[in-house]
Amino acid sequence: MLNEGGKNPDPLGAISGFVQSISWNWNGPTQWDCSNIGETHCNSVVKCQETNVPVGAMVMTSFANIHMVRVPSHNFMTTRHKEST
């Protein structure tokens, strides 16, 4: 669905990142900002019923899996950096 400007409308005023745009486009979970390490919404598996196409759930779950690997790695490296300084 496109608005007059040829862009997807942003009814929540919250779509600022790639993952958020994908989630909104496939009617997936809202408030996903997986670029933010502290974001907890990105730590959940998305079921097929939560999106308007099954592939949307698969893509969103992939983003969640990447986020769940990235957060502990970031935390570990941050801790190591603090210990070494």
Number of C-alpha atoms within 10 A of each C-alpha: 7 8 9 7 7 8 9 13 15 13 8 9 7 14 19 11 13 13 20 20 19 17 21 22 16 18 15 23 18 15 17 27 21 23 14 12 15 11 14 15 15 26 18 15 15 21 14 16 11 14 20 13 13 14 12 22 23 16 16 26 19 14 19 22 15 14 23 17 11 15 17 12 12 12 12 11 12 11 11 11 10 8 8 6 5
